Amino acid sequence: MNEKRILQQLIIDAYHSAVKDGRFSGADDPYVKVEYPKDQKFGDYATPFALELARSARKSPLEIGGILKEYMDGTDILGRIDVVKPGYINMFLSLDHLWKNLHQIVQERDAYGRNVKENPRRINVEFISANPTGPLNIVSARAAAIGDSIANILEANGDTVEREFYVNDFGNQVTLLGKSVLARCRELDGIDYPFPEEGYHGEYVIEIARHIKETCSDEIAAIDDEEMLISFLAEKAVQYNVSGQREDLDGFRVHFTRWFNERALHEGGDVDATYRYLDEKGYLYDQEGKKVFRSTDFGDDKDRVVVREDGRPTYLLADIAYHRNKIERGYDYIIDIWGPDHHGYIARLAGAMVALGMKKEDFRVLIAQQVNLLMEGQTVKMSKRLGNFSTMRELIEEIGVDVSRYFFVMRSLDSHLDFDLALAKKESSENPVFYLQYAHARICSLFREAEKRGIAYDPGGSVREYLDNPEAVILMKLMLKFPEEIEDAAEAFEPHRLTTYLLRLAQSFHRFYTEHRVLSDNVDSNNSCLLLADATRIVMKNGLALIGVMAPERM
């Protein structure tokens, strides 16, 4: 269980006991905030509850803190409780409690840190959703790493998560792709044919054209209408690109529950049905031949066109229809992860979700900021149409999945990321991925060395007193907080918190390893130190798994 929640309940129980004994008035369950002190010398946890209770209790915060301390003393969780000015209650965990948690870690192993909820939420996380007009690029790779890590962390926090990729296979960009492929097909046939001005110029379009010519020559020959041919080539190009995107994502350890095609919304009548729904609800009005959504009724800065003068739906209407489909699938919570140029789109879609009957707080849009890929100090420009972009596949081949995923996740979503290829390639402690994986591998080597020396590891033979030193205590406290780190990261949708936590864990283990002899002639010391090491590698492996990084046993 989350340690903060245990301490919250301990304080609430102390409060109720004091009320029962007539020392406070009131009986309702109060809200108790438990937090980390800014400085560890003030405790492992602290609460301002005595300050907040002072007015209703008509006592000074220090007096209230002293009363609560009386009821909290004696628990095996806390070794010390201090009540300090202006009324904070500072709590220090006991060595006995930390030691018991080590045994819990090695018993639970892969399950340690994971929360089990009585009523888990069913959550939809949609991410990447790149246009199917070419390979996935570096920006999509960041969205993939972040989206999958958020989904992993939400699952570890006890919810049920479905990952979704929205395939934008309808509209002008797909038609433009078809025209680009046709131009390349004609070029391969030696025919002079104008390339569309706004077409896709990348080398990959030639590969697509060559593939379609080799696999669909009979179908192409049978089509004598150019518009139909463009449509056919666009469809085949989309299939080719989506197949490549799936393959790249599989290699990146990202697996989607559902691939949803935009075309299905149009062909299945969902877009028309959504239009009728909004119209019947009175959320649409006419403006110079257009149909406009009353977006300002839901917090947007202006109303938005959903049907053009010529009757064609805008992208917004299709997007509203798509999210209506999500709502109808019965999710408790819906998360979208968008690229850096979509800030202005949030208010209109969030308003549409409310118009569709979803609670505002049950829909969340996260923005993944821009990635700058640095090569020899120079930023690589990325553009699918111009063809000078770096792909996800190229990055994986260059530096591997582990480094790629970690580097994409190690910064906050809302911050720009400078992806330093030179650092990513280093096999030294400067590279945070190497540093973390080396810590795990070092622990595994300890167990191999113990076996080589004939030292049998028995967690039950460990003795608490051998871990009564500053380095071991810091390490144990960090591991005890791992479930809290998962919950906090899940609630804030911030996987980078785990990368920070894992670095602290690795640093703490390296300090312990430097200051203490893990393997010796003392059986009790061996079991105790190996218990600490075993728990550390379990937490390290579990944490790395949540961000999609492997924990090697040898390096």
C-alpha positions in Angstrom: 0.0 0.0 0.0 1.1 3.6 -0.6 3.0 4.8 2.5 1.4 8.2 2.4 -2.0 6.6 2.6 -0.9 4.5 5.5 0.3 7.6 7.4 -2.9 9.5 6.5 -5.0 6.8 8.0 -2.7 6.7 11.1 -3.3 10.4 11.6 -7.0 10.1 11.0 -7.2 7.2 13.6 -5.3 9.3 16.1 -7.7 12.2 15.5 -10.7 10.0 16.0 -9.2 8.5 19.2 -8.6 12.0 20.5 -12.2 13.0 19.7 -13.5 9.9 21.4 -11.5 10.8 24.5 -13.0 14.3 24.5 -9.8 16.1 23.6 -11.2 17.5 20.3 -14.8 18.1 19.1 -16.0 16.8 15.8 -16.3 13.3 14.3 -16.2 13.7 10.5 -13.3 12.2 8.6 -10.9 15.2 8.0 -8.7 15.6 5.0 -5.1 14.9 5.9 -2.3 16.0 3.7 0.9 14.0 4.0 3.9 15.4 2.0 7.7 15.1 1.7 9.7 17.7 3.7 12.0 19.9 1.7 14.9 18.7 3.7 15.3 15.1 4.9 16.6 16.2 8.2 13.0 17.2 9.0 11.7 13.7 8.5 10.6 11.3 5.8 7.1 12.6 5.8 5.3 15.6 7.3 1.8 16.9 7.7 0.4 20.4 8.3 -2.8 18.9 9.8 -2.3 20.4 13.2 -2.1 23.9 11.6 -5.2 23.3 9.6 -7.1 22.0 12.6 -6.2 24.9 14.9 -9.2 27.1 14.2 -11.9 24.5 14.6 -10.2 22.8 17.6 -9.6 26.2 19.3 -6.1 25.1 20.3 -2.7 26.0 19.2 -1.1 24.0 16.4 1.7 22.8 18.7 -0.8 21.6 21.3 -2.8 19.8 18.7 0.4 18.2 17.3 1.4 17.1 20.8 -2.0 15.4 21.4 -2.0 13.6 18.0 1.6 12.5 18.7 0.4 10.7 21.9 -1.9 8.5 19.9 0.6 7.9 17.1 3.5 6.9 19.3 4.1 3.1 19.5 3.4 2.2 15.9 6.1 0.0 14.3 5.9 2.2 11.2 7.5 5.2 12.7 10.7 5.4 14.7 10.3 9.1 15.7 7.7 11.8 15.6 8.6 15.5 16.1 6.1 18.3 16.5 7.8 21.6 15.4 6.9 25.2 15.0 4.6 26.5 13.6 2.8 23.2 14.0 4.1 20.6 11.6 4.2 16.9 12.6 7.4 15.4 11.1 7.5 11.6 10.8 10.6 9.4 10.6 10.2 5.8 9.4 11.5 3.0 11.6 14.4 0.7 10.6 12.1 -2.3 11.4 9.5 -1.0 8.9 12.1 -0.5 6.2 13.6 -3.9 6.8 10.1 -5.6 6.6 9.5 -3.8 3.3 12.7 -5.3 1.8 11.2 -8.8 2.4 8.0 -7.6 0.9 9.9 -6.5 -2.3 11.6 -9.9 -2.7 8.4 -11.7 -2.1 6.3 -9.7 -4.6 9.2 -9.3 -7.1 7.6 -8.1 -10.5 4.4 -7.1 -8.7 6.1 -4.8 -6.3 5.0 -1.2 -6.8 1.8 -2.1 -8.6 -1.5 -0.9 -7.2 -4.7 -3.0 -7.2 -7.9 -1.0 -7.3 -11.4 -2.2 -6.3 -12.9 -0.2 -9.1 -10.3 0.3 -11.8 -11.0 2.9 -14.5 -11.2 1.9 -18.1 -8.9 4.4 -19.9 -8.4 5.1 -23.5 -5.0 6.6 -24.4 -4.6 7.8 -28.0 -1.1 8.7 -29.1 1.1 9.2 -32.2 -1.8 9.2 -34.7 0.6 10.3 -37.4 -0.6 10.9 -40.9 -0.1 7.7 -43.0 1.8 9.6 -45.6 5.3 8.3 -44.7 7.4 6.6 -42.1 7.2 7.7 -38.4 9.7 10.5 -37.6 11.5 11.6 -34.5 8.5 13.6 -33.1 6.3 10.5 -33.5 9.0 8.5 -31.7 8.8 10.8 -28.7 5.0 10.5 -28.7 5.3 6.7 -28.9 7.7 6.5 -25.9 5.7 8.9 -23.8 2.3 7.5 -24.6 3.3 3.9 -24.0 5.0 4.8 -20.7 2.0 6.7 -19.5 -0.2 3.7 -20.4 2.2 1.4 -18.5 2.2 3.6 -15.4 -1.6 3.9 -15.4 -1.8 0.1 -15.6 0.7 -0.2 -12.8 -1.5 2.1 -10.8 -4.4 -0.3 -11.1 -6.4 1.0 -14.1 -7.3 -0.8 -17.3 -5.8 0.9 -20.4 -6.4 0.6 -24.1 -3.8 2.1 -26.4 -5.2 3.6 -29.7 -3.7 4.8 -32.9 -6.0 7.0 -35.2 -5.2 6.5 -38.8 -5.9 9.8 -40.7 -6.7 8.0 -44.0 -9.2 10.5 -45.3 -8.9 13.9 -46.8 -6.6 16.1 -48.9 -3.3 14.8 -47.6 -4.2 11.2 -48.7 -5.3 12.4 -52.1 -2.0 14.3 -52.4 -0.1 11.2 -51.5 -1.9 9.3 -54.2 -1.0 12.0 -56.8 2.6 11.8 -55.6 2.7 8.0 -56.0 1.2 8.3 -59.5 3.9 10.8 -60.5 6.6 8.4 -59.3 4.9 5.5 -61.1 4.9 7.4 -64.3 8.5 8.3 -63.7 9.5 4.7 -63.2 7.7 3.9 -66.5 9.9 6.6 -68.2 6.9 8.9 -68.8 7.2 12.6 -68.3 4.5 13.5 -65.8 4.1 16.7 -63.7 4.8 16.2 -60.0 2.1 17.9 -57.7 3.3 21.2 -56.4 2.4 20.3 -52.8 3.3 16.6 -53.2 5.5 14.4 -51.0 9.0 14.5 -52.4 10.8 12.0 -50.1 12.7 9.0 -51.5 10.3 6.8 -49.7 7.5 7.7 -52.2 9.6 6.1 -54.9 9.8 2.9 -52.8 6.1 3.0 -52.4 5.5 3.4 -56.1 7.9 0.6 -56.9 6.2 -1.7 -54.4 2.7 -1.0 -55.7 3.8 -1.5 -59.3 5.3 -4.9 -58.4 2.3 -6.1 -56.4 -0.7 -4.5 -58.1 0.3 -4.2 -61.8 -2.9 -6.0 -63.0 -5.2 -3.7 -60.9 -3.4 -0.6 -62.1 -3.7 -1.7 -65.8 -7.4 -2.2 -65.4 -8.1 1.3 -64.2 -8.4 3.8 -67.0 -9.8 6.8 -65.0 -7.1 8.9 -63.5 -9.1 10.0 -60.5 -9.9 6.4 -59.7 -6.3 5.5 -60.2 -5.2 8.2 -57.8 -7.7 6.9 -55.2 -6.4 3.3 -55.7 -2.8 4.3 -55.3 -3.6 6.4 -52.3 -5.3 3.5 -50.6 -2.4 1.1 -51.4 0.2 3.7 -50.2 -1.6 4.2 -46.9 -1.7 0.4 -46.4 2.1 0.3 -47.2 2.9 3.1 -44.8 0.7 1.9 -41.9 2.3 -1.6 -42.3 5.7 0.1 -41.9 4.5 2.1 -39.0 3.3 -1.0 -37.2 6.6 -2.7 -37.8 8.5 0.2 -36.5 6.4 0.4 -33.4 6.6 -3.3 -32.7 10.4 -2.8 -32.8 10.0 0.1 -30.4 8.1 -2.1 -28.0 4.8 -0.2 -28.5 1.7 -2.3 -29.2 -1.7 -0.8 -29.8 -5.0 -2.3 -28.7 -6.8 -0.7 -31.6 -5.9 1.0 -34.9 -8.9 3.2 -35.8 -9.3 4.4 -39.4 -10.8 7.8 -40.0 -12.3 6.6 -43.3 -14.5 4.2 -41.3 -16.2 7.2 -39.7 -17.1 8.7 -43.0 -18.1 5.5 -44.7 -20.0 4.2 -41.7 -22.1 7.3 -41.2 -20.6 8.4 -37.9 -19.7 11.9 -39.2 -23.3 12.5 -40.5 -24.8 11.0 -37.3 -22.7 13.3 -35.1 -23.7 16.3 -37.2 -27.4 15.4 -36.7 -26.8 15.0 -32.9 -25.2 18.4 -32.6 -27.9 20.0 -34.7 -30.7 18.4 -32.7 -29.1 19.6 -29.5 -29.1 23.2 -30.8 -25.3 23.4 -30.8 -25.1 24.4 -34.5 -26.1 27.5 -36.4 -25.9 28.8 -40.0 -23.4 31.4 -41.0 -23.0 32.4 -44.7 -23.8 29.0 -45.9 -21.6 27.2 -43.3 -22.7 25.2 -40.3 -21.0 26.5 -37.1 -20.5 24.8 -33.7 -21.3 26.9 -30.7 -17.8 26.3 -29.3 -17.9 29.5 -27.2 -20.7 28.0 -25.1 -18.0 25.6 -23.8 -15.1 27.9 -23.2 -13.6 28.3 -26.7 -12.5 31.8 -27.8 -14.7 31.6 -30.9 -17.2 29.3 -32.7 -15.9 26.8 -35.2 -17.1 25.7 -38.6 -18.0 22.1 -38.9 -19.5 22.0 -42.4 -18.2 24.2 -45.3 -20.3 26.0 -47.8 -20.0 23.2 -50.3 -21.3 20.7 -47.7 -18.0 19.0 -46.9 -17.3 18.4 -43.2 -14.3 20.0 -41.7 -11.7 18.0 -39.8 -13.2 19.2 -36.6 -16.5 17.5 -37.3 -14.7 14.2 -38.1 -12.7 14.6 -34.9 -15.9 15.1 -32.8 -17.4 12.0 -34.5 -14.3 10.1 -33.6 -14.4 11.1 -29.9 -18.2 10.4 -29.8 -17.3 6.9 -30.9 -14.8 6.7 -28.0 -17.5 7.9 -25.5 -19.9 5.3 -26.9 -17.3 2.6 -26.2 -17.8 3.3 -22.5 -14.4 4.6 -21.3 -14.3 6.2 -17.9 -11.4 8.5 -18.9 -10.0 9.6 -22.3 -6.5 10.9 -22.9 -5.2 12.3 -26.1 -1.5 13.0 -26.6 -0.9 15.6 -29.4 2.0 17.3 -31.0 3.4 20.7 -30.2 1.4 22.7 -32.8 -2.1 21.7 -31.5 -2.5 23.9 -28.4 -5.2 26.0 -30.0 -7.3 22.9 -30.8 -7.7 21.8 -27.2 -10.5 24.1 -26.2 -12.7 23.4 -29.2 -12.5 19.6 -28.8 -12.8 19.7 -25.0 -15.9 21.8 -25.4 -17.3 19.2 -28.0 -16.7 16.4 -25.4 -18.9 18.3 -22.9 -21.5 18.8 -25.7 -21.4 15.1 -26.3 -22.2 14.4 -22.7 -18.8 13.7 -21.1 -17.7 15.3 -17.9 -15.0 17.9 -18.5 -12.7 16.3 -16.0 -12.8 12.9 -17.7 -11.1 14.2 -20.9 -7.5 15.2 -20.9 -5.2 16.5 -23.7 -1.5 16.3 -23.2 0.9 18.2 -25.5 4.3 16.6 -26.3 6.6 19.4 -27.2 9.1 19.6 -30.0 12.1 17.4 -30.4 15.4 18.8 -31.7 17.7 16.0 -33.0 21.3 17.2 -32.6 23.9 15.7 -34.9 27.4 17.1 -34.3 25.9 20.2 -32.7 23.6 20.9 -35.7 19.8 20.5 -35.6 18.3 18.2 -38.3 15.3 19.7 -40.0 12.4 17.4 -40.4 9.8 17.5 -43.2 7.9 14.6 -44.8 7.1 16.5 -47.9 10.6 17.7 -48.6 12.1 14.4 -47.7 14.8 15.6 -45.3 13.7 14.0 -42.1 15.1 11.4 -39.7 12.9 8.4 -39.1 12.2 6.4 -36.0 13.6 3.4 -37.7 16.9 5.2 -38.4 17.1 6.3 -34.8 16.6 2.8 -33.4 19.2 1.4 -35.8 21.6 4.1 -34.7 21.3 4.0 -30.9 18.9 1.2 -30.0 15.5 1.0 -28.4 16.5 1.4 -24.7 18.4 4.6 -25.2 15.8 6.1 -27.5 12.9 5.4 -25.2 14.7 6.7 -22.1 15.9 9.9 -23.8 12.4 10.7 -25.0 10.9 10.1 -21.6 13.5 11.8 -19.4 12.1 15.3 -19.9 8.7 16.7 -19.0 6.1 16.5 -21.7 5.7 20.3 -21.8 9.5 21.0 -22.3 11.4 20.9 -25.6 13.8 18.1 -25.9 17.3 18.4 -27.4 18.1 14.8 -28.3 21.9 14.6 -28.1 23.1 11.7 -30.3 26.7 12.0 -29.1 25.6 11.5 -25.5 23.1 8.7 -26.4 26.0 6.7 -28.0 28.3 6.9 -25.0 28.8 3.8 -23.0 29.8 5.5 -19.8 28.3 6.9 -16.6 27.6 10.2 -18.5 24.8 8.3 -20.4 22.0 7.9 -17.9 20.7 4.7 -19.6 24.1 3.1 -19.4 24.4 4.2 -15.8 21.0 2.6 -14.8 21.6 -0.6 -16.7 25.1 -0.9 -15.3 23.7 -0.7 -11.8 21.3 -3.6 -12.5 24.0 -5.6 -14.2 26.4 -5.0 -11.3 23.9 -6.4 -8.8 23.4 -9.5 -11.0 27.2 -10.0 -11.1 27.2 -9.9 -7.3 24.9 -12.9 -7.2 27.0 -14.7 -9.8 30.1 -14.0 -7.7 28.3 -15.2 -4.5 27.4 -18.5 -6.3 30.9 -18.9 -7.5 32.2 -18.5 -4.0 29.6 -21.0 -2.7 27.7 -18.3 -0.7 24.1 -19.4 -0.4 21.6 -16.4 -0.5 18.8 -16.8 2.1 16.6 -13.7 2.6 15.2 -15.3 5.7 18.6 -15.4 7.2 19.1 -11.6 7.0 19.6 -9.5 10.1 18.2 -6.0 10.4 21.2 -4.6 12.3 23.5 -5.2 9.4 21.6 -2.6 7.4 21.6 0.0 10.2 23.9 2.4 8.3 23.2 5.7 6.4 23.8 4.3 2.9 21.5 1.3 3.4 18.8 3.3 5.1 18.7 5.9 2.3 18.4 3.0 -0.2 15.6 1.3 1.8 13.7 4.6 2.0 13.9 5.1 -1.7 12.6 1.6 -2.4 9.7 2.0 0.0 8.6 5.1 -1.9 8.5 3.3 -5.3 4.7 2.6 -5.1 4.2 6.3 -4.3 6.3 7.3 -7.3 4.1 5.2 -9.6 0.9 6.7 -8.2 2.2 10.3 -8.4 3.5 9.8 -12.0 0.1 8.2 -13.0 -1.9 11.0 -11.5 0.2 13.7 -13.1 0.8 11.8 -16.4 4.5 12.5 -15.9 6.7 9.4 -16.7 9.8 11.5 -16.4 9.4 11.3 -12.7 10.4 7.7 -12.8 13.6 8.5 -14.7 14.6 10.9 -12.0 13.7 8.4 -9.3 15.7 5.6 -10.9 18.8 7.7 -11.2 18.5 8.5 -7.5 18.1 4.8 -6.8 21.2 3.8 -8.9 23.3 6.6 -7.3 22.3 5.4 -3.8 23.2 1.8 -4.6 26.6 2.8 -6.0 27.3 4.7 -2.8 26.3 1.7 -0.7 28.4 -0.6 -2.8 31.4 1.8 -2.5 31.1 2.1 1.3 30.3 -1.5 2.3 31.6 -4.9 1.6 28.7 -6.9 0.2 30.3 -10.4 0.2 32.3 -11.5 3.2 32.9 -14.5 5.5 30.0 -13.4 7.7 26.8 -15.4 6.7 24.4 -12.9 8.4 26.1 -9.9 6.7 26.0 -11.7 3.3 22.3 -12.4 3.6 21.5 -8.9 4.7 23.5 -7.1 2.0 22.3 -9.5 -0.7 18.7 -8.9 0.4 19.3 -5.2 0.0 20.9 -5.7 -3.4 18.1 -8.1 -4.6 15.4 -5.6 -3.6 17.3 -2.9 -5.4 17.5 -4.8 -8.7 13.8 -5.7 -8.5 12.8 -2.1 -8.1 15.3 -1.0 -10.8 13.9 -3.6 -13.3 10.3 -2.8 -12.5 10.9 0.9 -12.9 12.8 0.5 -16.2 10.0 -1.8 -17.5 7.4 1.0 -17.0 9.3 3.2 -19.4 10.0 0.4 -21.9 13.7 -0.1 -21.1 15.4 -3.5 -20.6 17.4 -4.4 -17.4 20.3 -6.5 -18.7 22.0 -9.0 -16.4 25.4 -8.5 -18.1 27.1 -5.6 -19.7 
